[in-house]
Amino acid sequence: MPVVASALAASPIAPGRLDGWLIGSGTLAESSVGHVTDAADHSFDSQEFRTVLGHFPTGVTIVSGMHDDEPVGFTIGSFTSVSLDPPLVGFLPMKDSETWASMAKGGSFCVNVLSRDQADLCWKFAKSDDEEHRYDEVKWHPAPTGSPIIDRAVAWIDCNVEEVYEMGDHYFVLGRVVALDADADQNGEGPFPLLFFKGTLGGFAAEG
Ligand SMILES: Cc1cc2nc3c(=O)[nH]c(=O)nc-3n(C[C@H](O)[C@H](O)[C@H](O)COP(=O)(O)O)c2cc1C
């Protein structure tokens, strides 16, 4: 069933409004563009879904933003590049995420790709009920949109929110890239990325 890809390829999607951002409402023909049905036509439970999908390794990012002049952010593995021209990226926050709700109001975000030396930040920014202390002892400076760039990140990608789509229990947040950089030391030996696989963190090792 087409979900994200179809929604992004479709134009225009009749928009609805939620939290101030456009949401694809899935009214294109009678297809499932921008719309996910509730049909339970599968033979697995959510635990099995998590276990199998956990076999797909991801990078680890902290998506940052500002809310009432305070930095906010959360650990996100669902970051992806979307389009080169125009330059678009995206990520998927849970619909009930407090961090996304506060970040959305600012209209921008910055994706910080974590290094293998930043595993502590991965867990710190994923912990619930402690959101106000996530930036304690974390060095950062503002990107052009004002969102935090975290020191020693492998790369950062600064974006304005272009559109937000509803996708099951998540949103797909589409961002238009306004600035980006990698290899903070500019010496060609920038920090190595942090990876997440089957619930654990590790590093990258070149094999070929
Ligand atoms: C490696 C890793 C990747 C994660 N990726 C996502 C993600 O893509 N989307 C998401 O909603 N939560 C993701 N999380 C969980 C959030 O970081 C966590 O739910 C966090 O508490 C959300 O903050 P909030 O409750 O303040 O919104 C991930 C956590 C970890 C450890």
The ligand as a Tripos MOL2 file, in Angstrom:
@<TRIPOS>MOLECULE
LIG
   31    33     1     0     0
SMALL
NO_CHARGES

@<TRIPOS>ATOM
      1 C1         17.8780    5.2370   18.3840 C.3       1 LIG1
      2 C2         16.5150    5.8720   18.6020 C.ar      1 LIG1
      3 C3         15.7800    6.3000   17.5020 C.ar      1 LIG1
      4 C4         14.5070    6.8830   17.6790 C.ar      1 LIG1
      5 N1         13.7950    7.2880   16.5870 N.ar      1 LIG1
      6 C5         12.5690    7.8380   16.7490 C.ar      1 LIG1
      7 C6         11.8150    8.2680   15.6160 C.ar      1 LIG1
      8 O1         12.2420    8.1680   14.4700 O.2       1 LIG1
      9 N2         10.5830    8.8200   15.8470 N.ar      1 LIG1
     10 C7         10.0810    8.9570   17.1190 C.ar      1 LIG1
     11 O2          8.9580    9.4420   17.2670 O.2       1 LIG1
     12 N3         10.7830    8.5590   18.2050 N.ar      1 LIG1
     13 C8         12.0060    8.0090   18.0450 C.ar      1 LIG1
     14 N4         12.7110    7.6150   19.1370 N.ar      1 LIG1
     15 C9         12.1130    7.7560   20.4650 C.3       1 LIG1
     16 C10        12.1410    9.2100   20.9670 C.3       1 LIG1
     17 O3         13.4740    9.7140   21.0090 O.3       1 LIG1
     18 C11        11.5350    9.2620   22.3890 C.3       1 LIG1
     19 O4         10.2000    8.7770   22.3060 O.3       1 LIG1
     20 C12        11.5360   10.6330   22.9920 C.3       1 LIG1
     21 O5         11.1840   10.4920   24.3480 O.3       1 LIG1
     22 C13        10.5520   11.5630   22.3440 C.3       1 LIG1
     23 O6         10.5540   12.7620   23.0790 O.3       1 LIG1
     24 P1          9.1990   13.4170   23.5820 P.3       1 LIG1
     25 O7          8.4670   12.3320   24.3410 O.co2     1 LIG1
     26 O8          9.6290   14.5440   24.4260 O.co2     1 LIG1
     27 O9          8.4890   13.8560   22.3770 O.co2     1 LIG1
     28 C14        13.9820    7.0280   18.9900 C.ar      1 LIG1
     29 C15        14.7540    6.6160   20.1040 C.ar      1 LIG1
     30 C16        15.9920    6.0300   19.9100 C.ar      1 LIG1
     31 C17        16.7950    5.5920   21.1060 C.3       1 LIG1
@<TRIPOS>BOND
     1     1     2 1
     2     2     3 ar
     3     2    30 ar
     4     3     4 ar
     5     4     5 ar
     6     4    28 ar
     7     5     6 ar
     8     6     7 ar
     9     6    13 1
    10     7     8 2
    11     7     9 ar
    12     9    10 ar
    13    10    11 2
    14    10    12 ar
    15    12    13 ar
    16    13    14 ar
    17    14    15 1
    18    14    28 ar
    19    15    16 1
    20    16    17 1
    21    16    18 1
    22    18    19 1
    23    18    20 1
    24    20    21 1
    25    20    22 1
    26    22    23 1
    27    23    24 1
    28    24    25 2
    29    24    26 1
    30    24    27 1
    31    28    29 ar
    32    29    30 ar
    33    30    31 1
@<TRIPOS>SUBSTRUCTURE
     1 LIG1         1 GROUP 0 **** ****
